[in-house]
Amino acid sequence: MVAGSCYRLCGLGRSQSVEDPLLPSSLRVNQPRSGGRGEQSRCKMAAAFNERMGLLLGLCVFFLLGGVWAVDRGNFKTCNQSAFCKRQRALKPGQSSYRALLDTLELSDSRLTLQLINDNNKVHLLLELYRLQGNITRVKINELKPLKPRFEVPDVLIGEPPTEPLSVLSRDDNGLVLSLGVESQRLIVSARPFRLDIMEGPEVLLSLNSRGLLAFEHLRLRKDTQADPESAEVKENVDEAEKQDEEEKAEGGGKDKEEDGLWEETFKSHTDSKPNGPTAVSLDFSLPGVEHVYGIPEHADNLKLKTTDGGEPYRLYNLDVFQYELYNPMALYGAVPVMLAHNTQRTMGIFWLNAAETWVDISSNTAGKTVFGKMLDFVQGSSETPQTDVRWISESGIIDVFIMLGPKPSDVFTQYASLTGTQSFPPLTGLAYHQCRWNYNDQDDVKAVDEGFDQHDIPCDFIWLDIEHTDGKRYFTWDPHKFPQPKDMLQGIKDKRRKMVAIVDPHIKVDSGYKIHNEIRDKNFYVKNKDGGDYEGWCWPGNSGYPDFTNPEMRAWWASMFAYDQYEGSMENLYTWNDMNEPSVFNGPEVTMHKDAMHGHWEHRDVHNLYGLYVHRATAEGQIQRSGGTERPFVLTRAFFAGSQRYGAVWTGDNAAEWDHLKISVPMCLSLGLVGISLCGADVGGFFKSPSAELLVRWYQTGAYQPFFRAHAHLDTPRREPWLFGPENTALIREAIRQRYALLPYWYQQFYQAHKTGQPVMRALWVEYPKDTATFTIDDEFLIGRDLLVHTVTEEGARGVTAYLPGLGEVWYDVHTFQKHNGAQNLYIPVTMSSIPVFQRGGSIIPRKVRVRRSSECMENDPYTLFVALSPQRVAEGELYIDDGHTFNFQTKKEFIHRGLSFVNNVLTSKNLCPESNFSTKSWIEKVLILGASKPSKVTLKMDGKETSVDFEFDASMSVLTLRKPGMNAGADWAVVLL
């Protein structure tokens, strides 16, 4: 959902006020009004206002009729407008001012500590080095004697990472060499200037501060402060700060500090008081041999990160961005400070654990070189090794970085999961199709939509309600006129074995008659402003308070509000959507919270990127608690941070019904998968604007093969349920959704593996083919697990697509025609409107349920069809995972079935991969298709000590063998023998 200023100005959509902080104060009008679907015509209300409102209306008409549907960049900072980024980016590579004091070295079983000194201002820092289990190195840098504690990010790591002993291999006056315990890996600490190098054998894998860009702005007292230092340590730091201030002033040509934004900074009409002064931290990393880096979502950009020389750095700062632009490094709704570096020899990861506003610069010595130029270097014997340099800059906090040394992509995923946890295991229904709109009008509308799916034979599991379902944007309530009997509505959906999601946002209407507000105020749970009062800002309800979700007591209270006796009208089939949790503040700087707002002892600047994670966490915990801890939650969030994967799903926010937005959904979700967040999707059809029938069909075809599959639309767009575009398009959309439902067993098994191992579900091709350089920049196709390759159609009017099929010696089977293709080739595929190019890897076995019903729950006991794709290179293998689909019993009681399927020497077998598990199913194996097979003379089934014949058909033209109704239970041991 959007906080677009033109909608607030006109009164269109959700805002309860026509006040806009971007207007001059003389044009601001605060006028409460009722909600409802008719709000799209609220500009007419301006006629009742005075002449100034006439001008306001004129502005609205200009924006809306002028087609300005894109982000207003002026509302969001560039690096030059962010004082700390501008200040740090002005520091150019060169000799570092920091050196290591080797005589301060202390080594224990778990860590090494060493002091660093800045020779310019004599401020001491404390370096901590840890060797962690699983081939991870942790580097922490903090002030040795800060005036007060600096913020260190809590609650993101799943625990204190287990350490392994560090040992000193050698030491002299210039530095020391530490063993990292893995083969020939060593950590070299150079003293003057300070630098860290991680080596394996003779090769440098990664260097820190090799370009001399380490910067650590220490806490200091303002020179005009009346505070009197109470200790010698504090006085020493104050004296050092004063000396540094004089040096900085001299270097800046005598400018006053405020001009540099050190102690105060203004953006548009907002002033940041900066009571702690400058506190930025920065560090550079060099990656020899690396040309490709990925990650640091969320950005609407390609999978491979671009260099930022001469342009803007990538920004990580959770913001509510009105219809974001594509292919630029602007910040969006979420921030995961994790970057992956990859070449044919190794994959590594850098996890920068800092929740403040962060900018990331990337440079490369091969950037801009053409293929011809690289070939010329090779022919001429150029000795220049490719290298990527990365610089992280954060506004506050400390330097706390985890270097994940791989070496394989799967190792990096495992390493990161060991730090921040794995993707939550969603209920099976969460992987099915979701129907959403801002907003379904009332209970009758919901019933009509629900019936529409049945009438048109389209499966659907969820119907969603946006903010208009509430009583005046008061969350945890229902509009008494539009939704007077919510339990009746929920029961009607439950009778269809479907579910519902209702939005619960974290801004709370300031209203003395509203129970939620009163309790939060009385418990003193609101975020505070810099003066100590409750922080208030404008959002959908009008004037709103913002609960302090960093407070564990507040989170516990919030979780308790989802109890059935607290959330009136809720039932067990009602789940939750957390939107606007960046947090979005319509009249705040950059449409978010003021940085000098307070969360207990910490400023908002320290915790900003954590806020959405905490909202997500508290909501998920509330859903778990309401069931007594037995039911898995389903919660969608817009804002996120490292570790958000533990709590549910994310989506790519307020996209538009444009072909480029369809295309960008693929790299955006691929990037999220690389950093642990697998349950990702984009609004099918685009949130803003109205898609053509062709675009809508193509978006359904793409969404059906992305992890989170939800259609959503803006209030002002025409209705677009799947059956509203004519019978032909309805049939195409129906088929796309049915393909999704048939593959639910495979999706569910992939999410089980993601939950257990941390491996992504939707994968970039290079993840599975790490030595194939042709895959390194591909982001218009992807893998689901390792065995399905998808290249959907994302070009208007396309008559064909070219898909790269990876893997020399691999074979790939078209899942629709069963035609076989060799790997390591670009394959041109003619397409029609019904085409969804998908391929199954040879050497795999994929289960499907082809009896598609109205919802996934209705398919619970339906039979399976196994698709066995043979390969000359390898044994065909696959898995089948079954549990009850919704509880934690798979974890707490080991109630699940996990079968290993293999085809070896003409024998297809199913064996139990977890003998200690205990679960039964009524589902059975209805059919087996073996692709790339030869015709057998006979097929027999061996099970329970008996042998029976199996009927089969063989299509010689396609080499497909079909076994019909072999009849074995899906949870049993059996073998099918081809003679």
Secondary structure, 3 states (H helix, E strand, C coil): CCCCHHHHHHCCCCCCCCCCCCCCHHHCCCCCCCCCHHHHHHHHHHHHCCHHHHHHHHHHHHHHHCCCCCCCHHHCCCHHHCHHHHHHHCCCCCCCCEEEEEEEEEECCCCEEEEEEECCCCCEEEEEEEEECCCEEEEEEEECCCCCCCCCCCCCCCCCCCEECCEEEEEECCEEEEECCCCCEEEEEECCCCEEEEEECCEEEEEECCCCCCEECCCCCCCCCCCCCCCHHHHHHHHHHHHHHHHHHHHCCCCCHHHHCCCCEEECCEEECCCCCCCCEEEEEEEECCCEEEECCCCCCCCECCCCCCCCCEEECCCCCCCCCCCCCCCCCCCCCEEEEECCCCEEEEEECCCCCEEEEEEECCCCCCHHHHHHHHHCCCCCCCEEEEEEEECCCCEEEEEECCCCHHHHHHHHHHHHCCCCCCCHHHHCEEECCCCCCCHHHHHHHHHHHHHCCCCCCEEEECHHHCECCECCCCCCCCCCCHHHHHHHHHHCCCEEEEECCCCEECCCCCHHHHHHHHCCCECECCCCCECEEEECCEEEECECCCCHHHHHHHHHCCCCCCCCCCCCCEEEEECCCCCCCCCCHHHCCCCCCEECCEEHHHHHHHHHHHHHHHHHHHHHHHCCCCECCCEEECCCCCCHHHCCEEECCCCECCHHHHHHHHHHHHHHHHCCCCCEECEECCCECCCCHHHHHHHHHHHCCCCCEEECCCCCCCCCCCCCCCHHHHHHHHHHHHHHHHCHHHHHHHHHHHHHHCCCCEECHHHHCCCCHHHCCCCCCEEECCCEEECCCCCCCCCEEEEEECCCCCEEEECCCCCEEECCEEEEEECCCCCCCEEEECCEEEEECCCCCCCHHHHCCCCEEEEEECCCCCCEEEEEEECCCCECHHHHCCCCEEEEEEEECCEEEEEECCCCCCCCCCCEEEEEEEECCCCCCCEEEEECCEEEECEEEEECCCCEEEEECCCCECCCCEEEEEC
